[in-house]
Structure formats: structure tokens, C-alpha cells
Amino acid sequence: MAKDYYQTLGVSKGAEAKEIKSAYRKLARKFHPDVNPNDKTAEAKFKEVSEAYEVLSDTEKRKLYDTYGSNWEHAQNFTGGGGGGAGDFQFRTNGGGAGFETIFEQIFTNMGHNQGGVDMSDYGMHHQGIPPRDLEKPIELTLEEIDSGTKRSLTYQAMDACKTCDGFGSVQLRAPRTCSVCGGSGRTKGMLGMAQVCQNCGGTGQSTMEACPTCKGTGTIPTTKKVEVKIPAGISEGKKLRVPGKGVVGSGGKAGDLYVIVRELPHAMFRRVGDNLEVDAEVPFTTAALGGEIRIHTLRGNVTMKIPEGSQSGQTFRLGGQGITKLGGKRGDLMAKLKITVPKKVSAEQRKLLEELAGLDKVTA
């Protein structure tokens, strides 16, 4: 069944980026594996939510998804101009858009590939070569990984230029043969029925090229790539790390770059606000009233925090240097928000003391 990313995140098709991000964080926090250990259903739901956010949070991918639906990935080599016709598309390259003929050549090339490979000369066209192209790959990081920095090994596939034909889709024939387009006459009929020089053989009547046997005339071959990426401590959501030369390899051996996009996983306990972290700190009502100390969780262990006498629920205390690591090595702060807790059950002795306290409150009032 076709995937509806908007339905997965529970937002409308016209939702703004802020609304999409908010919906993702809420669902990711709900289905996160740390919150639902050993729950395969929640794990699968978490992956669906992450996949939907990866597409809808990227302006370009979202545009393709809105246009092509579940087939958006097959349209990644093209970008729409808005009119819907063939002339509205451009091939995405490092050097800009290719021409109108190149688009139709790509269509014919794909037709040939689907039929198991044909001689490109049958269509009177020659492949223009494969341009180098950049790739984008997301990685998901926990707050702990962002705080300390980490390394990730990525394995992915790219459609590189075929080495046999250098991405041109055709190879030299050992011996010339009669041109299959003009039948050896060197002339063909144009769009208005007028005779013109055969574009396939240049008017010679002889073909000297044939479809590449390795790539079947497409000019590309799927290539599995593996790269290790070093993630610096303190990196933030949406940042891109460039890995030179690890994108699509084009004709002539020139390659595009790989851009690794950081996706920050929601944490079950902490909330990131810039370089600081927020955490809820539960305080017994007696400690809040009389003052004392409590233990606070940080990314690097527990610390002791003093609670002043008469502290109120919702008050926030700053623990300097206990937040997340910043780019460059320094650390932000941890903002502890007090949450006063009341026991659900009390002993007989505790009840007696509380009643006495309540009586004193009435006298004071």
C-alpha cells in the first residue's frame, strides 16, 4: 500500500515545517525504543514516523513526494518546473540543468533499459554522459552521542557512471554496420516530412556504436559504497556534514559529494534547547517546604542539587556546565524544573502529623 507520510505524522498536507517537526517529536518520544523496550510494534511505528519526517522535513523531497506520492524516490533525478509538461523538467547535476534533448534521451534510455537493453542508435540519439551528483543521507543520533561525539559507518548505493562506456551508454563497434535508423541511406524524414541528414550516422549510412553490454545503454551501474563519518560533539539537528567525493561518480571519474544530515532522536528524559538541556526534577513536598537536597540526572551521571526552603512547583534552577557539549568543547547548562510530588499513600503516623500540620495552618490563617 502507498505510504501517506502526512497521515503517519497526523498533519495536513499544507502543514508548515514547524507543525511537522512538533508532530514528529511528539510521536518519536511516544514510540522511542528507550520508552518502549522490547516492543516490536512501537519500534516499527518509530521507524515509520522517522521515515515520514525525513521526507516531509526536507523541502525538496517533500515537493517530490507531493507530486509523485510513493514514487517520489524514482523522480529524484528530476526537479519540476511547475507546468507538468516534459519541458518543465531539468536533470539535477553539479553543473546546472541539461537541455530539452537530454531529458527525452533519458526517457528513451530508460525505455531501453526496461526492455533489457537496446542499441541507442535505434532512436537516433547519443548519450551525453553522466554528470557527477551530490547525495544526501540522514543519520539519527542520540543526545548522548551528540554530547560525546561519535563515528558512524554508512553503507549506501549510488548509480555511478558505467566504467565500460564511461557513462555514455554506448561502445565502439568492432566493424561498422548498416545504420538501423536510415537503413543505410544516410537520410531520414523530419517532423514535417522533409528529408534531412540522419542524426544517428551523420549521413554516412553506417553505425559505429552499439549499446554498452554492461549497463545495457543506460550509462549507469548501481554501486555499493561504504564510508565512516566522524560526528563532532555538539552538532545540532539539521546540520550537514560533507564527505568529499562520496557522491555519484560521473563520466570522466569526477564524483559529487555525500552530505550526511543529522537527525536528533528525542530523549526520554531530557529536552534540548540550544546548547542547554531541560529536565524535570521531582521533589518531595516535605523537601520543598523545609529545604534539602535531591539527586539530579545529567547526561554524564547524577549530581546533587540544593533545594531552598519554600521552593514551589514549576521553579527552574540552573546547573552550570551540566548541559550538552557545544561545538568547540564547552558545555551548556542544565535547567532543572521542579515538580513537587505528593505520596499517594501515607502511614498512620504520617497522617497524624499531617493533620496536626493542617490544624496549625488553620490557626495561622
Backbone hydrogen bonds in HBPLUS format (Angstrom, degrees):
<---DONOR---> <-ACCEPTOR-->    atom                        ^
c    i                          cat <-CA-CA->   ^        H-A-AA   ^      H-
h    n   atom  resd res      DA  || num        DHA   H-A  angle D-A-AA Bond
n    s   type  num  typ     dist DA aas  dist angle  dist       angle   num
A0008-THR N   A0004-ASP O   2.95 MM   4  6.26 152.5  2.03 149.0 157.8     1
A0009-LEU N   A0005-TYR O   3.13 MM   4  6.38 152.7  2.21 144.6 149.5     2
A0010-GLY N   A0006-TYR O   2.84 MM   4  5.93 117.0  2.24 134.0 151.7     3
A0011-VAL N   A0006-TYR O   2.99 MM   5  5.32 160.4  2.03 148.6 150.4     4
A0015-ALA N   A0012-SER O   3.08 MM   3  5.24 160.3  2.12 114.4 115.1     5
A0019-GLU N   A0016-GLU O   3.05 MM   3  5.35 119.1  2.44 103.8 118.2     6
A0020-ILE N   A0016-GLU O   3.04 MM   4  6.37 156.6  2.09 154.9 162.2     7
A0021-LYS N   A0017-ALA O   2.94 MM   4  6.15 161.0  1.98 150.8 155.6     8
A0022-SER N   A0018-LYS O   3.02 MM   4  6.17 156.6  2.08 143.4 149.9     9
A0023-ALA N   A0019-GLU O   2.98 MM   4  6.16 158.5  2.03 146.1 151.6    10
A0024-TYR N   A0020-ILE O   2.96 MM   4  6.15 157.9  2.01 147.4 153.7    11
A0025-ARG N   A0021-LYS O   2.98 MM   4  6.19 167.5  2.00 152.3 155.0    12
A0026-LYS N   A0022-SER O   3.11 MM   4  6.26 157.9  2.16 145.9 151.7    13
A0027-LEU N   A0023-ALA O   3.05 MM   4  6.27 164.9  2.07 150.9 154.5    14
A0028-ALA N   A0024-TYR O   2.72 MM   4  5.79 165.5  1.74 160.0 165.1    15
A0029-ARG N   A0025-ARG O   2.99 MM   4  5.94 153.7  2.06 138.7 145.4    16
A0030-LYS N   A0026-LYS O   3.15 MM   4  6.31 143.0  2.30 133.6 143.6    17
A0030-LYS N   A0027-LEU O   3.06 MM   3  4.91 117.1  2.47  90.1 106.1    18
A0031-PHE N   A0027-LEU O   2.90 MM   4  6.17 157.0  1.95 156.5 161.1    19
A0032-HIS N   A0028-ALA O   2.90 MM   4  5.49 112.6  2.36 138.9 150.4    20
A0035-VAL N   A0032-HIS O   2.89 MM   3  5.39 136.6  2.08 113.5 125.4    21
A0036-ASN N   A0032-HIS O   3.01 MM   4  6.29 141.0  2.16 146.1 157.8    22
A0039-ASP N   A0036-ASN O   3.25 MM   3  5.57 144.3  2.39 139.2 132.8    23
A0043-GLU N   A0039-ASP O   2.99 MM   4  6.26 154.0  2.06 149.1 157.3    24
A0044-ALA N   A0040-LYS O   2.92 MM   4  6.12 156.6  1.97 147.2 152.4    25
A0045-LYS N   A0041-THR O   2.97 MM   4  6.21 157.1  2.02 146.4 153.2    26
A0046-PHE N   A0042-ALA O   2.84 MM   4  6.02 151.1  1.92 145.5 153.5    27
A0047-LYS N   A0043-GLU O   3.09 MM   4  6.38 151.5  2.18 143.2 150.0    28
A0048-GLU N   A0044-ALA O   3.03 MM   4  6.35 153.8  2.10 146.5 153.6    29
A0049-VAL N   A0045-LYS O   2.95 MM   4  6.19 162.3  1.98 152.5 156.9    30
A0050-SER N   A0046-PHE O   2.95 MM   4  6.16 157.0  2.01 145.6 152.1    31
A0051-GLU N   A0047-LYS O   2.91 MM   4  6.08 156.9  1.97 147.4 153.5    32
A0052-ALA N   A0048-GLU O   2.96 MM   4  6.18 162.2  1.99 150.6 155.3    33
A0053-TYR N   A0049-VAL O   2.99 MM   4  6.19 157.8  2.04 146.8 152.8    34
A0054-GLU N   A0050-SER O   2.93 MM   4  6.10 152.0  2.01 145.2 152.9    35
A0055-VAL N   A0051-GLU O   3.34 MM   4  6.64 150.7  2.43 146.1 151.6    36
A0056-LEU N   A0052-ALA O   2.98 MM   4  6.18 176.8  1.99 159.0 159.4    37
A0057-SER N   A0053-TYR O   2.88 MM   4  5.51 144.1  2.01 143.9 149.4    38
A0058-ASP N   A0055-VAL O   3.25 MM   3  5.54 153.8  2.32 105.9 113.6    39
A0062-ARG N   A0058-ASP O   2.80 MM   4  5.88 161.7  1.83 163.9 170.0    40
A0063-LYS N   A0059-THR O   3.07 MM   4  6.20 150.2  2.16 139.9 147.4    41
A0064-LEU N   A0060-GLU O   3.13 MM   4  6.46 155.2  2.19 146.1 152.2    42
A0065-TYR N   A0061-LYS O   2.84 MM   4  6.10 156.7  1.90 149.1 156.2    43
A0066-ASP N   A0062-ARG O   2.82 MM   4  6.03 160.0  1.86 151.3 156.2    44
A0067-THR N   A0063-LYS O   3.14 MM   4  6.31 137.9  2.33 135.2 145.8    45
A0067-THR N   A0064-LEU O   3.17 MM   3  5.11 126.5  2.47  92.1 106.0    46
A0068-TYR N   A0064-LEU O   2.78 MM   4  5.91 170.5  1.79 160.1 162.4    47
A0069-GLY N   A0065-TYR O   2.68 MM   4  4.66 142.2  1.82 133.1 138.2    48
A0071-ASN N   A0068-TYR O   3.30 MM   3  5.36 153.3  2.38 126.7 122.0    49
A0072-TRP N   A0069-GLY O   3.07 MM   3  5.61 146.7  2.19 126.5 125.9    50
A0074-HIS N   A0071-ASN O   3.07 MM   3  5.56 134.2  2.29 111.0 122.4    51
A0075-ALA N   A0072-TRP O   3.02 MM   3  5.25 147.8  2.13 103.7 113.8    52
A0076-GLN N   A0073-GLU O   3.32 MM   3  5.33 165.2  2.35 107.8 108.1    53
A0078-PHE N   A0075-ALA O   3.03 MM   3  5.59 162.7  2.06 119.1 123.6    54
A0092-ARG N   A0077-ASN O   3.28 MM  15  5.75 159.8  2.33 133.6 138.5    55
A0079-THR N   A0090-GLN O   3.30 MM  11  5.75 143.5  2.44 144.4 154.7    56
A0081-GLY N   A0088-ASP O   2.82 MM   7  4.64 104.9  2.40 124.5 144.1    57
A0088-ASP N   A0085-GLY O   3.03 MM   3  5.45 161.9  2.06 113.3 118.9    58
A0089-PHE N   A0086-ALA O   3.36 MM   3  5.97 164.6  2.38 121.9 121.5    59
A0105-GLU N   A0101-GLU O   2.85 MM   4  6.08 147.9  1.96 149.0 159.6    60
A0106-GLN N   A0102-THR O   2.90 MM   4  6.12 150.6  1.99 144.9 151.8    61
A0107-ILE N   A0103-ILE O   3.10 MM   4  6.48 150.5  2.19 142.7 150.8    62
A0108-PHE N   A0104-PHE O   2.95 MM   4  6.25 162.3  1.98 150.5 153.8    63
A0109-THR N   A0105-GLU O   2.79 MM   4  5.99 151.8  1.87 146.8 155.8    64
A0110-ASN N   A0106-GLN O   2.93 MM   4  6.16 159.2  1.97 149.7 154.1    65
A0111-MET N   A0107-ILE O   3.00 MM   4  6.28 149.3  2.09 143.3 152.3    66
A0112-GLY N   A0108-PHE O   2.93 MM   4  6.21 155.4  1.99 147.6 153.6    67
A0113-HIS N   A0109-THR O   2.93 MM   4  6.24 149.8  2.02 145.7 154.7    68
A0114-ASN N   A0110-ASN O   2.93 MM   4  6.15 154.7  1.99 148.4 154.4    69
A0115-GLN N   A0111-MET O   3.18 MM   4  6.40 135.7  2.38 139.6 150.7    70
A0115-GLN N   A0112-GLY O   3.22 MM   3  5.19 132.0  2.47  93.1 105.7    71
A0117-GLY N   A0112-GLY O   2.69 MM   5  4.92 150.1  1.77 161.1 151.4    72
A0116-GLY N   A0113-HIS O   3.10 MM   3  5.22 161.4  2.14 107.2 110.3    73
A0122-ASP N   A0119-ASP O   2.89 MM   3  5.66 162.9  1.92 122.5 127.9    74
A0123-TYR N   A0120-MET O   3.13 MM   3  5.79 161.7  2.17 116.6 121.4    75
A0124-GLY N   A0121-SER O   3.01 MM   3  4.91 161.0  2.05 103.1 109.0    76
A0251-SER N   A0130-ILE O   2.63 MM 121  5.14 158.4  1.67 148.8 151.4    77
A0133-ARG N   A0248-VAL O   3.34 MM 115  4.93 158.2  2.39 121.1 126.2    78
A0248-VAL N   A0133-ARG O   2.81 MM 115  4.93 154.0  1.87 157.7 160.3    79
A0135-LEU N   A0257-ASP O   2.90 MM 122  6.39 155.5  1.96 157.1 164.6    80
A0259-TYR N   A0135-LEU O   2.76 MM 124  6.08 156.6  1.82 151.4 159.5    81
A0137-LYS N   A0259-TYR O   2.93 MM 122  6.31 157.1  1.99 152.3 157.2    82
A0261-ILE N   A0137-LYS O   2.86 MM 124  6.03 154.2  1.92 134.7 143.4    83
A0139-ILE N   A0261-ILE O   2.88 MM 122  6.16 151.3  1.97 166.2 163.4    84
A0263-ARG N   A0139-ILE O   2.82 MM 124  5.84 150.2  1.91 172.2 168.3    85
A0141-LEU N   A0263-ARG O   2.86 MM 122  6.20 157.4  1.91 161.8 167.5    86
A0265-LEU N   A0141-LEU O   2.84 MM 124  5.77 175.1  1.84 155.2 156.9    87
A0146-ILE N   A0142-THR O   3.02 MM   4  6.34 157.1  2.07 150.5 157.0    88
A0147-ASP N   A0143-LEU O   2.81 MM   4  5.95 151.2  1.89 146.5 154.7    89
A0148-SER N   A0144-GLU O   3.11 MM   4  6.30 153.9  2.19 144.8 150.1    90
A0149-GLY N   A0145-GLU O   2.71 MM   4  5.36 138.3  1.88 142.1 153.2    91
A0234-GLY N   A0146-ILE O   2.78 MM  88  5.49 160.3  1.82 146.4 153.3    92
A0150-THR N   A0231-ILE O   3.04 MM  81  5.11 149.9  2.13 134.3 143.8    93
A0231-ILE N   A0150-THR O   2.69 MM  81  5.11 165.3  1.71 157.8 160.3    94
A0152-ARG N   A0229-VAL O   2.88 MM  77  5.20 155.2  1.94 146.2 154.5    95
A0229-VAL N   A0152-ARG O   2.69 MM  77  5.20 166.3  1.71 158.8 160.8    96
A0154-LEU N   A0227-VAL O   2.77 MM  73  5.35 168.8  1.78 166.7 166.0    97
A0227-VAL N   A0154-LEU O   2.92 MM  73  5.35 154.7  1.98 149.3 157.7    98
A0156-TYR N   A0225-LYS O   2.95 MM  69  5.42 157.1  2.01 149.1 156.7    99
A0225-LYS N   A0156-TYR O   2.73 MM  69  5.42 174.2  1.73 170.1 172.3   100
A0158-ALA N   A0223-THR O   2.89 MM  65  5.29 158.2  1.93 146.3 152.5   101
A0223-THR N   A0158-ALA O   2.76 MM  65  5.29 159.9  1.80 153.8 160.9   102
A0160-ASP N   A0221-ILE O   3.07 MM  61  5.48 129.8  2.33 157.3 145.9   103
A0221-ILE N   A0160-ASP O   2.81 MM  61  5.48 153.7  1.87 154.8 163.8   104
A0161-ALA N   A0249-VAL O   2.76 MM  88  5.85 154.4  1.82 150.3 159.2   105
A0162-CYS N   A0219-GLY O   2.86 MM  57  5.39 164.6  1.89 128.6 129.8   106
A0166-ASP N   A0162-CYS O   2.72 MM   4  5.27 113.8  2.16 137.0 154.3   107
A0167-GLY N   A0162-CYS O   3.08 MM   5  4.86 122.9  2.42 130.7 138.6   108
A0168-PHE N   A0165-CYS O   3.19 MM   3  5.56 166.2  2.21 112.0 116.3   109
A0212-CYS N   A0169-GLY O   2.96 MM  43  5.34 163.8  1.99 122.4 122.6   110
A0171-VAL N   A0210-GLU O   2.78 MM  39  5.52 153.2  1.85 156.8 164.9   111
A0210-GLU N   A0171-VAL O   2.91 MM  39  5.52 150.9  2.00 152.2 161.8   112
A0173-LEU N   A0208-THR O   2.72 MM  35  5.24 171.8  1.72 142.9 141.9   113
A0177-ARG N   A0207-SER O   3.01 MM  30  5.27 156.7  2.07 144.3 151.8   114
A0207-SER N   A0177-ARG O   2.62 MM  30  5.27 163.9  1.64 164.3 167.5   115
A0179-CYS N   A0205-GLY O   3.03 MM  26  5.36 172.1  2.04 127.4 126.9   116
A0183-GLY N   A0179-CYS O   2.94 MM   4  5.40 128.2  2.22 135.7 147.9   117
A0185-SER N   A0182-CYS O   3.32 MM   3  5.53 168.9  2.34 108.2 110.9   118
A0198-CYS N   A0186-GLY O   3.02 MM  12  5.30 170.6  2.02 127.1 126.0   119
A0188-THR N   A0196-GLN O   2.81 MM   8  5.40 160.6  1.85 154.5 161.3   120
A0196-GLN N   A0188-THR O   2.70 MM   8  5.40 148.1  1.80 160.4 170.6   121
A0190-GLY N   A0194-MET O   2.62 MM   4  5.17 157.4  1.67 145.2 153.3   122
A0193-GLY N   A0190-GLY O   3.10 MM   3  5.10 161.1  2.13 108.3 110.4   123
A0202-GLY N   A0198-CYS O   2.90 MM   4  5.50 125.6  2.21 139.4 152.9   124
A0204-THR N   A0201-CYS O   3.35 MM   3  5.60 168.2  2.37 107.7 111.1   125
A0216-LYS N   A0212-CYS O   2.85 MM   4  5.28 122.2  2.19 140.9 153.1   126
A0218-THR N   A0215-CYS O   3.21 MM   3  5.57 170.0  2.22 114.1 116.5   127
A0239-LYS N   A0236-SER O   3.25 MM   3  5.95 164.2  2.27 138.1 140.1   128
A0238-GLY N   A0262-VAL O   2.84 MM  24  5.17 165.7  1.86 150.1 149.2   129
A0262-VAL N   A0239-LYS O   2.93 MM  23  5.49 164.6  1.95 161.3 166.5   130
A0241-LEU N   A0260-VAL O   2.80 MM  19  4.95 158.8  1.84 138.7 145.5   131
A0260-VAL N   A0241-LEU O   2.80 MM  19  4.95 166.6  1.82 148.4 148.2   132
A0243-VAL N   A0258-LEU O   2.69 MM  15  4.99 161.6  1.72 159.5 163.2   133
A0258-LEU N   A0243-VAL O   3.01 MM  15  4.99 176.7  2.01 142.4 143.2   134
A0247-GLY N   A0256-GLY O   2.88 MM   9  4.34 151.8  1.96 121.0 111.6   135
A0256-GLY N   A0248-VAL O   3.03 MM   8  5.36 154.5  2.10 129.0 136.1   136
A0250-GLY N   A0254-LYS O   2.74 MM   4  5.48 171.8  1.74 159.8 158.7   137
A0253-GLY N   A0250-GLY O   3.15 MM   3  5.71 143.5  2.29 136.7 137.0   138
A0271-ARG N   A0278-GLU O   2.98 MM   7  5.00 152.4  2.06 140.8 147.2   139
A0278-GLU N   A0271-ARG O   2.74 MM   7  5.00 149.9  1.82 144.8 154.9   140
A0273-VAL N   A0276-ASN O   2.86 MM   3  5.20 172.8  1.86 144.7 147.0   141
A0276-ASN N   A0273-VAL O   3.01 MM   3  5.20 157.7  2.06 129.7 129.2   142
A0277-LEU N   A0333-ASP O   2.95 MM  56  6.43 157.9  2.00 157.8 164.8   143
A0335-MET N   A0277-LEU O   2.70 MM  58  6.02 173.6  1.70 163.7 165.0   144
A0279-VAL N   A0335-MET O   2.99 MM  56  6.30 152.8  2.07 156.9 154.6   145
A0337-LYS N   A0279-VAL O   2.87 MM  58  6.19 166.1  1.89 162.9 167.2   146
A0281-ALA N   A0337-LYS O   2.81 MM  56  5.64 172.6  1.81 143.7 144.3   147
A0339-LYS N   A0281-ALA O   2.81 MM  58  5.74 146.4  1.92 152.9 146.2   148
A0283-VAL N   A0339-LYS O   3.00 MM  56  5.96 158.5  2.04 134.1 136.9   149
A0341-THR N   A0283-VAL O   2.82 MM  58  5.79 162.9  1.85 142.4 145.3   150
A0287-THR N   A0284-PRO O   2.99 MM   3  5.32 120.0  2.36 105.9 120.4   151
A0288-ALA N   A0284-PRO O   3.01 MM   4  6.35 158.1  2.06 156.4 163.4   152
A0285-PHE N   A0341-THR O   3.06 MM  56  5.72 136.4  2.26 170.8 160.3   153
A0289-ALA N   A0285-PHE O   3.02 MM   4  6.14 146.6  2.14 137.6 145.9   154
A0290-LEU N   A0286-THR O   2.87 MM   4  5.99 165.7  1.89 151.0 155.0   155
A0291-GLY N   A0287-THR O   2.65 MM   4  4.94 139.9  1.80 135.7 144.3   156
A0310-GLY N   A0288-ALA O   2.81 MM  22  5.60 122.2  2.15 139.1 156.4   157
A0311-SER N   A0288-ALA O   2.95 MM  23  4.95 125.0  2.26 147.6 144.8   158
A0292-GLY N   A0307-ILE O   2.93 MM  15  5.15 150.6  2.02 143.1 147.5   159
A0307-ILE N   A0292-GLY O   2.65 MM  15  5.15 175.3  1.66 150.5 150.4   160
A0294-ILE N   A0305-MET O   2.99 MM  11  5.53 155.9  2.05 151.6 158.8   161
A0305-MET N   A0294-ILE O   2.89 MM  11  5.53 164.9  1.91 164.1 168.5   162
A0296-ILE N   A0303-VAL O   2.73 MM   7  5.30 169.7  1.74 163.0 166.7   163
A0303-VAL N   A0296-ILE O   2.90 MM   7  5.30 154.9  1.96 146.8 154.9   164
A0298-THR N   A0301-GLY O   2.77 MM   3  5.24 136.9  1.95 144.9 158.8   165
A0301-GLY N   A0298-THR O   3.43 MM   3  5.24 165.3  2.45 108.3 105.6   166
A0315-GLN N   A0312-GLN O   3.19 MM   3  5.84 164.5  2.21 135.0 137.2   167
A0314-GLY N   A0338-LEU O   2.83 MM  24  5.14 162.5  1.86 133.3 139.4   168
A0338-LEU N   A0315-GLN O   2.75 MM  23  5.43 168.4  1.77 171.0 170.0   169
A0317-PHE N   A0336-ALA O   2.82 MM  19  5.13 159.0  1.86 142.7 147.1   170
A0336-ALA N   A0317-PHE O   2.80 MM  19  5.13 161.0  1.84 163.3 158.2   171
A0319-LEU N   A0334-LEU O   2.82 MM  15  5.04 161.4  1.86 150.1 156.2   172
A0322-GLN N   A0319-LEU O   3.33 MM   3  5.87 153.5  2.40 138.2 135.4   173
A0334-LEU N   A0319-LEU O   3.05 MM  15  5.04 168.6  2.06 136.6 139.7   174
A0323-GLY N   A0332-GLY O   2.77 MM   9  4.37 152.0  1.85 124.1 115.2   175
A0332-GLY N   A0324-ILE O   2.95 MM   8  5.44 165.6  1.97 143.6 146.8   176
A0326-LYS N   A0330-LYS O   2.51 MM   4  5.30 174.1  1.52 168.5 167.0   177
A0329-GLY N   A0326-LYS O   2.98 MM   3  5.57 166.7  2.00 136.7 137.2   178
A0351-ARG N   A0347-SER O   2.85 MM   4  6.08 158.9  1.90 151.5 157.7   179
A0352-LYS N   A0348-ALA O   2.99 MM   4  6.23 156.3  2.05 145.2 151.0   180
A0353-LEU N   A0349-GLU O   3.05 MM   4  6.36 160.6  2.09 148.7 153.2   181
A0354-LEU N   A0350-GLN O   2.89 MM   4  6.10 159.0  1.93 152.5 158.6   182
A0355-GLU N   A0351-ARG O   2.88 MM   4  6.08 154.4  1.95 149.9 156.8   183
A0356-GLU N   A0352-LYS O   3.03 MM   4  6.29 149.8  2.12 142.5 150.7   184
A0357-LEU N   A0353-LEU O   2.91 MM   4  6.20 151.1  2.00 143.6 152.0   185
A0358-ALA N   A0354-LEU O   2.78 MM   4  6.03 154.1  1.84 146.8 154.4   186
A0359-GLY N   A0355-GLU O   2.89 MM   4  6.11 148.5  1.99 140.3 149.0   187
A0360-LEU N   A0356-GLU O   2.97 MM   4  6.31 149.9  2.06 143.5 151.2   188
A0361-ASP N   A0357-LEU O   2.97 MM   4  6.29 149.5  2.06 146.3 154.7   189
A0362-LYS N   A0358-ALA O   3.11 MM   4  6.44 148.2  2.21 144.4 152.0   190
A0363-VAL N   A0359-GLY O   3.09 MM   4  6.41 153.7  2.16 145.2 152.3   191
A0364-THR N   A0360-LEU O   2.89 MM   4  6.13 160.6  1.92 150.7 156.0   192
A0365-ALA N   A0361-ASP O   2.93 MM   4  6.11 153.2  2.01 143.7 150.9   193
